[in-house]
Amino acid sequence: MLVHIKEIVKKAEKGNYGVGAFNTANLEITLGIARAAKAKRAGVIIQVSEKTIEYAGLKDIVQIVKTVADSEAKGIPIALHLDHGHSLKTVKACVKAGFSSVHMDASSEPFEKNIALTKKAVEFAHRHGAWAQGELGSLIGQEGMTKIKLPKNPDEYMTNPDKAAEFVARTGVDTLAISVGAMHGLFKGKEKLDLKRLTEIHKNVKIPLVLHGASGVPNAQIKAAIKRGVRIINIDTTLRVAFTDALRATLKKASKTIHDPRKILSPSIGAVEKAVAEKIAVFKS
């Protein structure tokens, strides 16, 4: 069932566990997420990006999430969130469409402009009863990249603990997305969280922290991050890989006479469900 994100996150705060924020792009991925949530009896966040809105349409993807949450996961709390909204226009459209949480990502902007844009998003979201997430620091990489070169100085892209406190105080955000070593995409061996930095951020910031780009972060590091105040863990690439790998395998095995998309896509739904269930177990939600 669709609920306000605060119901899920506040419970996680009390229980000191993490909540999975899983990206969807279509009906099949949404079904996989909701079925895993039901099987594990765990609250989850289903989030969509601006690219997904362009691909599926805002009204359509919202209706898919709402319908699946009610039909496939009755009694299980599911929240709808905008992931990486880069404009106030998108933020406002999603709030009006019924999102209980929106992410204003102005992290690529200078500090003062980031604050100004995020504050406007917060004010609009709060007027309509929604939560707002801000972001400070930069996440290196993107889905599809195979190689990555990290700056020698982590201060160039990771979240500054002192600036984080100022950012939260001046914007009034409900959750804060931070950069502490996770990356967008899968870069095994490269993704190592700066737990010392995370500990300092947690000391300075008294709101739930969000770990973006967590697909390639080792489970032990995820668990350590949860102990240090991370309450929301974003997972996207893991689901894309699970979905597409299953689809390729199915098409390879399928007879050329099979043209039923339901038979071809069903294994991908199952693969997403399995991947989500595994993450939920790690997060202890």
Secondary structure as the mmCIF struct_conf table of DSSP 4:
data_model
#
loop_
_struct_conf.conf_type_id
_struct_conf.id
_struct_conf.beg_label_comp_id
_struct_conf.beg_label_asym_id
_struct_conf.beg_label_seq_id
_struct_conf.end_label_comp_id
_struct_conf.end_label_asym_id
_struct_conf.end_label_seq_id
STRN STRN1 LEU A 2 LEU A 2
HELX_RH_AL_P HELX_RH_AL_P1 ILE A 5 GLY A 15
TURN_TY1_P TURN_TY1_P1 ASN A 16 ASN A 16
STRN STRN2 VAL A 19 ASN A 23
BEND BEND1 ASN A 26 ASN A 26
HELX_RH_AL_P HELX_RH_AL_P2 LEU A 27 LYS A 40
TURN_TY1_P TURN_TY1_P2 ARG A 41 ARG A 41
STRN STRN3 VAL A 44 SER A 49
HELX_RH_AL_P HELX_RH_AL_P3 GLU A 50 ALA A 56
HELX_RH_AL_P HELX_RH_AL_P4 LEU A 58 GLU A 72
BEND BEND2 ALA A 73 ALA A 73
TURN_TY1_P TURN_TY1_P3 LYS A 74 GLY A 75
BEND BEND3 ILE A 76 ILE A 76
STRN STRN4 ILE A 78 GLY A 85
BEND BEND4 SER A 87 SER A 87
HELX_RH_AL_P HELX_RH_AL_P5 LEU A 88 LYS A 96
TURN_TY1_P TURN_TY1_P4 ALA A 97 GLY A 98
BEND BEND5 SER A 100 SER A 100
STRN STRN5 SER A 101 MET A 104
TURN_TY1_P TURN_TY1_P5 SER A 107 SER A 108
BEND BEND6 GLU A 109 GLU A 109
HELX_RH_AL_P HELX_RH_AL_P6 PHE A 111 ARG A 127
TURN_TY1_P TURN_TY1_P6 HIS A 128 GLY A 129
STRN STRN6 TRP A 131 LEU A 136
BEND BEND7 GLY A 137 GLY A 137
TURN_TY1_P TURN_TY1_P7 GLU A 143 GLY A 144
BEND BEND8 LYS A 152 LYS A 152
HELX_RH_3T_P HELX_RH_3T_P1 PRO A 154 GLU A 156
TURN_TY1_P TURN_TY1_P8 TYR A 157 TYR A 157
BEND BEND9 MET A 158 MET A 158
HELX_LH_PP_P HELX_LH_PP_P1 THR A 159 ASN A 160
HELX_RH_AL_P HELX_RH_AL_P7 PRO A 161 THR A 171
BEND BEND10 ASP A 174 ASP A 174
STRN STRN7 THR A 175 ILE A 178
BEND BEND11 VAL A 180 GLY A 181
BEND BEND12 HIS A 184 GLY A 185
TURN_TY1_P TURN_TY1_P9 LYS A 188 LYS A 190
HELX_RH_AL_P HELX_RH_AL_P8 LEU A 195 ASN A 204
BEND BEND13 ILE A 207 ILE A 207
STRN STRN8 LEU A 209 LEU A 211
BEND BEND14 GLY A 213 GLY A 213
TURN_TY1_P TURN_TY1_P10 SER A 215 GLY A 216
BEND BEND15 VAL A 217 VAL A 217
HELX_RH_AL_P HELX_RH_AL_P9 ASN A 219 LYS A 227
TURN_TY1_P TURN_TY1_P11 ARG A 228 GLY A 229
STRN STRN9 VAL A 230 ILE A 235
HELX_RH_AL_P HELX_RH_AL_P10 THR A 237 LYS A 253
BEND BEND16 ALA A 254 ALA A 254
TURN_TY1_P TURN_TY1_P12 LYS A 256 THR A 257
HELX_RH_AL_P HELX_RH_AL_P11 PRO A 261 PHE A 283
TURN_TY1_P TURN_TY1_P13 LYS A 284 LYS A 284
#
